Amino acid sequence: MFKLFRKKTEIDKLNAKYKSLLKESKNLSTSSRSASDAKLVEAESILNKIKALESKFNSK
């Protein structure tokens, strides 16, 4: 209930973008494999950013 009023953190925003890119990649995989691979690469870079932020917050 209280998550409704909470501001999204940078990790939450990146997670949403990551999920969106994976969904786009899956949809593109049936029509254009190269475009799908490009979306996967972009999603992997977002995942690396997420991991870096999580490790930064966990080390504190």
N, CA, C and O atoms as a Tinker XYZ file with bonds, in Angstrom:
   240  protein
     1  N      0.824000   -1.186000    0.000000    73     2
     2  CA     0.000000    0.000000    0.000000    64     1     3
     3  C      0.869000    1.251000    0.000000    63     2     4     5
     4  O      0.582000    2.207000   -0.721000    81     3
     5  N      1.917000    1.251000    0.796000    73     3     6
     6  CA     2.751000    2.435000    0.890000    64     5     7
     7  C      3.665000    2.599000   -0.305000    63     6     8     9
     8  O      4.206000    3.684000   -0.520000    81     7
     9  N      3.848000    1.550000   -1.085000    73     7    10
    10  CA     4.659000    1.665000   -2.289000    64     9    11
    11  C      3.980000    2.550000   -3.329000    63    10    12    13
    12  O      4.630000    3.040000   -4.252000    81    11
    13  N      2.701000    2.750000   -3.182000    73    11    14
    14  CA     1.951000    3.588000   -4.099000    64    13    15
    15  C      2.446000    5.027000   -4.071000    63    14    16    17
    16  O      2.488000    5.689000   -5.107000    81    15
    17  N      2.820000    5.512000   -2.896000    73    15    18
    18  CA     3.223000    6.902000   -2.733000    64    17    19
    19  C      4.744000    7.093000   -2.751000    63    18    20    21
    20  O      5.233000    8.220000   -2.672000    81    19
    21  N      5.471000    6.007000   -2.853000    73    19    22
    22  CA     6.926000    6.063000   -2.824000    64    21    23
    23  C      7.460000    6.483000   -4.185000    63    22    24    25
    24  O      6.947000    6.053000   -5.218000    81    23
    25  N      8.483000    7.316000   -4.185000    73    23    26
    26  CA     9.112000    7.706000   -5.436000    64    25    27
    27  C      9.938000    6.535000   -5.954000    63    26    28    29
    28  O     10.507000    5.769000   -5.177000    81    27
    29  N      9.997000    6.408000   -7.268000    73    27    30
    30  CA    10.792000    5.339000   -7.857000    64    29    31
    31  C     12.267000    5.669000   -7.734000    63    30    32    33
    32  O     12.693000    6.796000   -7.986000    81    31
    33  N     13.035000    4.670000   -7.345000    73    31    34
    34  CA    14.478000    4.843000   -7.268000    64    33    35
    35  C     15.069000    4.636000   -8.660000    63    34    36    37
    36  O     14.382000    4.207000   -9.587000    81    35
    37  N     16.335000    4.945000   -8.783000    73    35    38
    38  CA    17.026000    4.759000  -10.060000    64    37    39
    39  C     17.026000    3.285000  -10.458000    63    38    40    41
    40  O     16.902000    2.959000  -11.639000    81    39
    41  N     17.165000    2.395000   -9.475000    73    39    42
    42  CA    17.162000    0.956000   -9.759000    64    41    43
    43  C     15.791000    0.524000  -10.267000    63    42    44    45
    44  O     15.706000   -0.281000  -11.194000    81    43
    45  N     14.722000    1.043000   -9.679000    73    43    46
    46  CA    13.370000    0.707000  -10.129000    64    45    47
    47  C     13.143000    1.142000  -11.573000    63    46    48    49
    48  O     12.551000    0.411000  -12.368000    81    47
    49  N     13.621000    2.338000  -11.900000    73    47    50
    50  CA    13.468000    2.842000  -13.266000    64    49    51
    51  C     14.253000    1.992000  -14.255000    63    50    52    53
    52  O     13.768000    1.681000  -15.343000    81    51
    53  N     15.474000    1.618000  -13.868000    73    51    54
    54  CA    16.299000    0.790000  -14.750000    64    53    55
    55  C     15.703000   -0.605000  -14.920000    63    54    56    57
    56  O     15.766000   -1.178000  -16.008000    81    55
    57  N     15.124000   -1.153000  -13.850000    73    55    58
    58  CA    14.476000   -2.462000  -13.946000    64    57    59
    59  C     13.301000   -2.425000  -14.928000    63    58    60    61
    60  O     13.112000   -3.351000  -15.717000    81    59
    61  N     12.530000   -1.362000  -14.872000    73    59    62
    62  CA    11.397000   -1.228000  -15.789000    64    61    63
    63  C     11.882000   -1.132000  -17.233000    63    62    64    65
    64  O     11.300000   -1.736000  -18.134000    81    63
    65  N     12.951000   -0.368000  -17.446000    73    63    66
    66  CA    13.505000   -0.235000  -18.799000    64    65    67
    67  C     14.076000   -1.560000  -19.280000    63    66    68    69
    68  O     13.921000   -1.922000  -20.446000    81    67
    69  N     14.738000   -2.287000  -18.377000    73    67    70
    70  CA    15.308000   -3.596000  -18.711000    64    69    71
    71  C     14.218000   -4.568000  -19.147000    63    70    72    73
    72  O     14.353000   -5.249000  -20.164000    81    71
    73  N     13.145000   -4.628000  -18.377000    73    71    74
    74  CA    12.038000   -5.528000  -18.717000    64    73    75
    75  C     11.408000   -5.143000  -20.054000    63    74    76    77
    76  O     11.047000   -6.009000  -20.851000    81    75
    77  N     11.280000   -3.851000  -20.289000    73    75    78
    78  CA    10.722000   -3.364000  -21.545000    64    77    79
    79  C     11.596000   -3.775000  -22.730000    63    78    80    81
    80  O     11.086000   -4.212000  -23.762000    81    79
    81  N     12.907000   -3.633000  -22.576000    73    79    82
    82  CA    13.823000   -3.997000  -23.659000    64    81    83
    83  C     13.799000   -5.500000  -23.935000    63    82    84    85
    84  O     13.884000   -5.922000  -25.088000    81    83
    85  N     13.683000   -6.299000  -22.886000    73    83    86
    86  CA    13.591000   -7.743000  -23.089000    64    85    87
    87  C     12.312000   -8.115000  -23.832000    63    86    88    89
    88  O     12.314000   -8.998000  -24.689000    81    87
    89  N     11.228000   -7.436000  -23.496000    73    87    90
    90  CA     9.956000   -7.695000  -24.165000    64    89    91
    91  C     10.038000   -7.307000  -25.639000    63    90    92    93
    92  O      9.568000   -8.045000  -26.505000    81    91
    93  N     10.636000   -6.149000  -25.923000    73    91    94
    94  CA    10.820000   -5.708000  -27.309000    64    93    95
    95  C     11.690000   -6.696000  -28.076000    63    94    96    97
    96  O     11.411000   -7.017000  -29.231000    81    95
    97  N     12.737000   -7.168000  -27.430000    73    95    98
    98  CA    13.644000   -8.122000  -28.067000    64    97    99
    99  C     12.910000   -9.409000  -28.434000    63    98   100   101
   100  O     13.109000   -9.966000  -29.514000    81    99
   101  N     12.073000   -9.865000  -27.532000    73    99   102
   102  CA    11.306000  -11.089000  -27.800000    64   101   103
   103  C     10.363000  -10.879000  -28.980000    63   102   104   105
   104  O     10.233000  -11.751000  -29.839000    81   103
   105  N      9.711000   -9.731000  -29.020000    73   103   106
   106  CA     8.790000   -9.449000  -30.124000    64   105   107
   107  C      9.526000   -9.318000  -31.457000    63   106   108   109
   108  O      9.018000   -9.741000  -32.495000    81   107
   109  N     10.706000   -8.738000  -31.424000    73   107   110
   110  CA    11.478000   -8.560000  -32.653000    64   109   111
   111  C     12.127000   -9.855000  -33.134000    63   110   112   113
   112  O     12.492000   -9.969000  -34.304000    81   111
   113  N     12.272000  -10.824000  -32.244000    73   111   114
   114  CA    12.975000  -12.050000  -32.613000    64   113   115
   115  C     12.271000  -12.822000  -33.732000    63   114   116   117
   116  O     12.903000  -13.606000  -34.441000    81   115
   117  N     10.990000  -12.603000  -33.885000    73   115   118
   118  CA    10.270000  -13.310000  -34.945000    64   117   119
   119  C     10.412000  -12.636000  -36.302000    63   118   120   121
   120  O     10.245000  -13.274000  -37.341000    81   119
   121  N     10.722000  -11.338000  -36.288000    73   119   122
   122  CA    10.798000  -10.621000  -37.562000    64   121   123
   123  C     12.216000  -10.221000  -37.960000    63   122   124   125
   124  O     12.582000  -10.320000  -39.131000    81   123
   125  N     13.003000   -9.778000  -37.009000    73   123   126
   126  CA    14.343000   -9.294000  -37.336000    64   125   127
   127  C     15.320000   -9.709000  -36.244000    63   126   128   129
   128  O     15.343000   -9.133000  -35.156000    81   127
   129  N     16.110000  -10.703000  -36.549000    73   127   130
   130  CA    17.040000  -11.222000  -35.552000    64   129   131
   131  C     18.105000  -10.192000  -35.161000    63   130   132   133
   132  O     18.479000  -10.109000  -33.991000    81   131
   133  N     18.586000   -9.423000  -36.109000    73   131   134
   134  CA    19.632000   -8.432000  -35.797000    64   133   135
   135  C     19.090000   -7.325000  -34.894000    63   134   136   137
   136  O     19.789000   -6.867000  -33.990000    81   135
   137  N     17.866000   -6.896000  -35.127000    73   135   138
   138  CA    17.249000   -5.880000  -34.265000    64   137   139
   139  C     17.013000   -6.445000  -32.866000    63   138   140   141
   140  O     17.174000   -5.741000  -31.869000    81   139
   141  N     16.637000   -7.699000  -32.802000    73   139   142
   142  CA    16.441000   -8.367000  -31.525000    64   141   143
   143  C     17.747000   -8.437000  -30.748000    63   142   144   145
   144  O     17.776000   -8.183000  -29.544000    81   143
   145  N     18.825000   -8.783000  -31.439000    73   143   146
   146  CA    20.135000   -8.854000  -30.789000    64   145   147
   147  C     20.583000   -7.484000  -30.293000    63   146   148   149
   148  O     21.202000   -7.380000  -29.234000    81   147
   149  N     20.276000   -6.438000  -31.048000    73   147   150
   150  CA    20.631000   -5.083000  -30.634000    64   149   151
   151  C     19.896000   -4.704000  -29.345000    63   150   152   153
   152  O     20.476000   -4.076000  -28.459000    81   151
   153  N     18.635000   -5.083000  -29.245000    73   151   154
   154  CA    17.864000   -4.807000  -28.028000    64   153   155
   155  C     18.423000   -5.592000  -26.851000    63   154   156   157
   156  O     18.445000   -5.094000  -25.725000    81   155
   157  N     18.877000   -6.820000  -27.103000    73   155   158
   158  CA    19.465000   -7.624000  -26.036000    64   157   159
   159  C     20.762000   -6.996000  -25.528000    63   158   160   161
   160  O     21.024000   -6.992000  -24.325000    81   159
   161  N     21.560000   -6.474000  -26.433000    73   159   162
   162  CA    22.801000   -5.813000  -26.030000    64   161   163
   163  C     22.488000   -4.586000  -25.178000    63   162   164   165
   164  O     23.143000   -4.338000  -24.166000    81   163
   165  N     21.491000   -3.830000  -25.594000    73   163   166
   166  CA    21.086000   -2.648000  -24.826000    64   165   167
   167  C     20.564000   -3.059000  -23.442000    63   166   168   169
   168  O     20.845000   -2.395000  -22.444000    81   167
   169  N     19.803000   -4.159000  -23.394000    73   167   170
   170  CA    19.280000   -4.654000  -22.118000    64   169   171
   171  C     20.420000   -5.113000  -21.207000    63   170   172   173
   172  O     20.371000   -4.900000  -19.996000    81   171
   173  N     21.437000   -5.737000  -21.784000    73   171   174
   174  CA    22.577000   -6.181000  -20.983000    64   173   175
   175  C     23.326000   -5.002000  -20.378000    63   174   176   177
   176  O     23.800000   -5.084000  -19.245000    81   175
   177  N     23.437000   -3.906000  -21.124000    73   175   178
   178  CA    24.116000   -2.732000  -20.575000    64   177   179
   179  C     23.306000   -2.141000  -19.413000    63   178   180   181
   180  O     23.882000   -1.670000  -18.432000    81   179
   181  N     21.991000   -2.165000  -19.523000    73   179   182
   182  CA    21.129000   -1.699000  -18.430000    64   181   183
   183  C     21.300000   -2.609000  -17.214000    63   182   184   185
   184  O     21.357000   -2.138000  -16.079000    81   183
   185  N     21.381000   -3.921000  -17.466000    73   183   186
   186  CA    21.565000   -4.871000  -16.368000    64   185   187
   187  C     22.892000   -4.633000  -15.655000    63   186   188   189
   188  O     22.966000   -4.747000  -14.431000    81   187
   189  N     23.924000   -4.307000  -16.400000    73   187   190
   190  CA    25.217000   -4.010000  -15.784000    64   189   191
   191  C     25.135000   -2.765000  -14.909000    63   190   192   193
   192  O     25.749000   -2.712000  -13.843000    81   191
   193  N     24.382000   -1.768000  -15.351000    73   191   194
   194  CA    24.190000   -0.562000  -14.548000    64   193   195
   195  C     23.438000   -0.882000  -13.258000    63   194   196   197
   196  O     23.762000   -0.360000  -12.191000    81   195
   197  N     22.420000   -1.757000  -13.373000    73   195   198
   198  CA    21.639000   -2.158000  -12.196000    64   197   199
   199  C     22.541000   -2.858000  -11.184000    63   198   200   201
   200  O     22.499000   -2.563000   -9.990000    81   199
   201  N     23.357000   -3.789000  -11.675000    73   199   202
   202  CA    24.252000   -4.521000  -10.779000    64   201   203
   203  C     25.244000   -3.589000  -10.107000    63   202   204   205
   204  O     25.549000   -3.751000   -8.926000    81   203
   205  N     25.752000   -2.615000  -10.851000    73   203   206
   206  CA    26.701000   -1.657000  -10.280000    64   205   207
   207  C     26.038000   -0.831000   -9.182000    63   206   208   209
   208  O     26.633000   -0.612000   -8.127000    81   207
   209  N     24.821000   -0.376000   -9.422000    73   207   210
   210  CA    24.110000    0.411000   -8.406000    64   209   211
   211  C     23.794000   -0.428000   -7.175000    63   210   212   213
   212  O     23.918000    0.044000   -6.045000    81   211
   213  N     23.380000   -1.689000   -7.404000    73   211   214
   214  CA    23.062000   -2.557000   -6.269000    64   213   215
   215  C     24.302000   -2.841000   -5.432000    63   214   216   217
   216  O     24.232000   -2.854000   -4.203000    81   215
   217  N     25.424000   -3.067000   -6.082000    73   215   218
   218  CA    26.639000   -3.332000   -5.317000    64   217   219
   219  C     27.087000   -2.082000   -4.566000    63   218   220   221
   220  O     27.639000   -2.174000   -3.469000    81   219
   221  N     26.847000   -0.916000   -5.161000    73   219   222
   222  CA    27.190000    0.352000   -4.516000    64   221   223
   223  C     26.361000    0.545000   -3.241000    63   222   224   225
   224  O     26.888000    0.953000   -2.206000    81   223
   225  N     25.060000    0.248000   -3.326000    73   223   226
   226  CA    24.186000    0.419000   -2.175000    64   225   227
   227  C     24.409000   -0.667000   -1.121000    63   226   228   229
   228  O     24.250000   -0.411000    0.072000    81   227
   229  N     24.780000   -1.884000   -1.556000    73   227   230
   230  CA    25.007000   -2.974000   -0.613000    64   229   231
   231  C     26.324000   -2.825000    0.121000    63   230   232   233
   232  O     26.478000   -3.354000    1.222000    81   231
   233  N     27.270000   -2.121000   -0.461000    73   231   234
   234  CA    28.571000   -1.962000    0.184000    64   233   235
   235  C     28.563000   -0.902000    1.288000    63   234   236   237
   236  O     29.478000   -0.841000    2.108000    81   235
   237  N     27.533000   -0.082000    1.298000    73   235   238
   238  CA    27.460000    0.985000    2.317000    64   237   239
   239  C     27.117000    0.444000    3.654000    63   238   240
   240  O     27.015000    1.201000    4.619000    81   239
